[in-house]
Amino acid sequence: MQDTSKGLYWEDPIQAAREQVAALKAQNVDFIIAMTHQDLADDNRLSKEVAGIDLIIGGHDHTSMLQTNYGTPYLKSDFDFRSIWKSHVEYYAADADNDRKSLMTHQAIPIVESMPTDNSLDAVIATYQAQMDALEEQVIGNLCEDLDLTQSVVRAKDCKIGHLFADAGLQYYGAGSADIAVMNGGGIRGDKVVAAGNLSLGEVLSWSPFGNTLMTIQTNGASLKLFLNREMVGNCGDNVVQQNGFYVHPSGFNYTYTCTGNGAGAVSSLTWLNHPTNTGDIKDTDEFVMALSNYLYTTEFAVIEGVNATVKVSEAEAERVDSALEAYVSKLNNGTVCLPNELRSFVSF
């Protein structure tokens, strides 16, 4: 995303949209469609505050929705191609008697097995399915109990799959290579409950499909607090924990994040967990090595004003997150994933 070394910068989306609308209007464009990838609240703002957009097609929320109650109407896509929107748009230019107008109809279509298929596409899918089947046949361990990967869990609360990801990151580069590790809930995919029993390589790979790599950085307690405050504020709703792709799953430390209002809050406790030498509160001056994905480092941590960070394992030399998961599961006793019941993170009000 944002990477100043490559000339990529974030700009205010409302102002950027206004500038683009003006540029398109100057070219006498008849009908303007905005394609977005942002939270529902941000699409609501765009819908209300930017004049000149005729339709917004958005994503990010992983929920199929249609808004036509105010401002510019918008569609938002579903998760994992579970449904699509079919839209019919009729545009009528202004004439001597009428203002410009458009008529739109939208239909949500679920993707089901009974739908007709295309032979050419089926052949392409079959080649990938064969590769996936081979990975599914490679058993690397087993689950002693069902493992919940649903969005409502990984994006909103402490959970065992979050512990598994973070623990794998903590230990991947060897004993003492990292003091703590973090994983964001949005990086844990699948949106399902995995049944107890054999655990295949294909299953594990599906949990982390992005190819993100595992970096390590040297930082301090003050910077960790800044990072947690940035990531966790999205969970603060109106006296309710909202789903947030940046929910931080920790290893090596515990924390409590206290919401003080809708979209407001701060870290209220931060303590060491099972560290070989450190105990008690993590102080602002405490120095340590943290493992995290290249995605979290480049787009979330490194952009925070005032953070302290020295890269230890760089993005260029880092291994993939899914490789860390595979290695961690394989090293467990008989490959058995049987995680303890413990609470590492908590959102309070």
Buried (B, 14 or more C-beta within 10 A) or exposed (E): EEEEEEEEEEEEBBEEBBEBBEEBEEEEEEEBEBEBEBBBEBBBBBBEEBEBBBBBBBBBBBEBBBBEEEBBBBBBBBBEEEBBBEBEEEEEEEEEEEEEEEEBEBEEEEEEEEEEEEEEEEEEEEEEEEEEEEBBEEBBBBBEEEBBBBBEBBBBBBBBBBBBBBBBBBBBBEEEBBBBBBBBBBBBBBBEEBEBEEBBBBBBBBBBEEEBBBBBBBBBBBBBBBBBBBBBBBBBBEEEBBBBBBBBBBBBBBBBBBBEEBBEBBBEEBBBBEBEEBEEEBEEEBEBBBBBBBBBBBBBBBBBEEBBBEBBBEBEEBBBBBBBBBBBBEEBEEBEBEBEEEEBBBBEE
